[in-house]
């Protein structure tokens, strides 16, 4: 999460965007593990036009590129809404009074259990969702909505592939597409689709806030069954929210 969010921060801070531009697509390639060491971000603007700006971002440690991303910003415009097919989107949001137990910064949901402050209740085969609160990309700095979305998009792997025995895939990339910026600093990811074959998996999540769905996140995963991540290991007991 932090790698994607840190590169998104670099893109926001280093690109001189005209008023009205908003992030629309964020694609990050996570091709090396990034240890907890000092890092820097390099940004190159590939195209800057009247309607769009495209930039490439690199996360660097000790002169080695650890991850790379591309950010597409598009200038919004007034447009009449045309009549078209509308999908049936099923996303849930937690009660406003339900908050994570420190040091957690997320809530968990599965269709069988509802919302919970603990992950252990959701080690099942039902569809998953996560509701994420802000986390620090830079110490003592509040992330922007775009930075938070770029980080939470990494959780598409969890909500897509988390079963009864953890998450057996590790994602090699993230693609976040947004029709609008998220509202505020609480973002949800809801499992939408998953396909797996021969140790390769693709997972897609709906990205949403309390106002509704604002985009999707898709991740490509590699089989990592021997070192799978088990979200239930983050806590000791289940506690179901209302």
N, C-alpha and C positions, 0 to 999 in steps of 0.2 A: 504493500500500500504506500509506504513512505517514498519509495523510489519514484513511482508514477507521480505522486503528489509533488515531490520536490522538483521534478522536471517541469510540471505544469506551472509551478511557482516561477521558475526561471523564464518560461515563455511569457507569462503575464507581465513580469517586471522588465524584461529586456526588449520587448517588441513595442514599438511606438504605434499604437492603434488609433485610428480616427474614431471620433464618437459614433456610436451605433453599431460597432463591430462586436460580435459575440462569438465565443468558442462553439464550434459545431461538431468537429470531429477531432478526436485525440487517439492516436495509435502509438502504443509503446511496445518496443521489442525488448524483452527482459532476458538477454542471452548470457548473463553472468551473475552469479550470486554477489550481492553487494554487502560487504561486511560493515560493521559499525565503526567507520573511520571517516576522517574529514574527506569531503568531496566538493566538487565544483560543478557548475553547469555552464555549458557553452550553447549559444543560440545563433543560428544563421537563418536569416529571412530569405526564402527561396523565391517568393513572388509577393509583391505588394501592389495591389490594384484598387480600383474604385469600389469593387464589390467583394473582393476576398483578399486575404493574406495567408500565405502558407509558409511555415517555418519548420526547421529541423532543430531538435534539442538533443544534447548529449550530456549524460552524467559521467563525470570523470573522477577517477581515484588514482593517484600516483601516476599520472600521465597515461592511464589506460581507460579506454571507453568501456563502461560497465553496462550501460543501457542507452537506448536511443529512441526518440519519439518524433512524431510529426504532428503539428497542430494546425488545424484549419479554422480560420476565423472568417465569418461572413457578415456583411452589413445587412441588418434586417430592413424590411420595408413594409409599408402598409399593403395588405393584400386581402381581397374579398375571399371569404371561405367558400370553396366550391362544394357542392353536394357530392359525396363519395362514400365508398364503403368504410364503415367504422368497426374496428375490431372490438371484441369483448375482452376488456382488460380486467383481470382480477388481482387487485393488490389490496393489502390491508395496512392500516397504520395503527400504531399502538395508542393506548390511552395517553393523554397528555401528561397525566400524573405519574406514569410508569417511567422510571429512570434506571440506568444501569447501576449495579453495585460496583463501587470503586475497587480496583483500578480499571474495570471494564469501561468501554465507551460505546457499547452496542447492545441492542436487544435482539432476541431471537424469536422466530415464529415458524411453526409447522402447522399444516392444516388439521392434524389430529390433536394438537395441544394448545394452540393459540399463542399469545405472546408470553415471553418469559424473560427473566433477568439472567437465567442460567442456560448454558448450552446443552447440558446433559439431558434435559427433557426431550430433546429433538433428535436423538440418535435413532431415527426411524426412516421409513421409506416414503414418507409423504413430502409434498412440495414445501420448500423452505423459503423464508424471507429473513432479511436482516435490516434493522433500523439503526443507522449509525449517527452518533453524536460527533462533534468536532474533535479532532486530534491535532497535535502540534507537529507541523512539518519542520518549522524552525522554533527553537526554544523561546518561550514567552511571546510567540506570535500567533495570532488567530488566523487560520487559513481562510482564503476566499471560497465562495461557493464552488468555483471551478476547480480549485485545488482539492477541495474535499471530494467532489464528484470523481475526479481523476484517480484519487486514492480508493474510494469506495468501489469503483468499477472493478478493481482487483478482486472484490468479493464475489463477482459473478461465478468464479470457480467454486466457491463454497456453496452458494445457494443452488448451483446446478448439479454438483457431484457429491454432496454430502449425503451419505447413506447411513446404515446402521453401524458401520465400522469406520467412520471418518471419511476423509477426502483422499482417494487414492491417486489423484492426478495433481501435478504441479503445472501452473500455467506458464507458457513461454511468451505470451504477449497479452495485450489488452487493446480492445478497440471500443471506444466510447463515442456514441453519436447522440447529439442533443438537438432537439428542435427549439428549445429555449433553455436559458440558464436556470439552474435550480433556485428555488426561493428559500432563503434562509440557510442555516447551517445544521440541518438534520436531513439525512438522505437515506432512502430505502433502496434495497436491491431485492427483487423478487424473481425466483427461478421461473424461467419461461420455457426453455427447451434444452435438451441435451442429446448428443449423439456420440457414441463411442464404438471404436473398432480397432482391433490389433494394437492396443496400447496408446491410441490417440483419441482424444476427446475434444468435442466442441461444446461449450456451454454458453447460453444466452440468458441474460437477466433483463427485466424491466427496471429502469432507474426512475425513481419517483420521489416526490416530496409530499407534503400534506395537501398541496394543490392538485396533485395528480401525476400522471406519467409524463416525464420530460424527455426520455430517450431510452436507449438500450446500451448494454455492454456485452461484448462477446469475447471469450477467451479460448485459446487453443491450448490443450493440456497434454502433457507427457505422462505416461504411467510412472508412478512413484510409490507403488504399493508397499515396498519394504520400508519406506520412510514417510508413510502417509501422515497427514495432519489430522488430528482428531479434535475438533472444536470442543467436544465434551470434556477434554482434558484440561480446559481452562478453568473449570470450576469443580466443586466437590459434591454439590447436591442440586437437584432441580427445585425451582420455585416458580410456580406458574402465575402469570399476571392475569388480570381480568379483562 
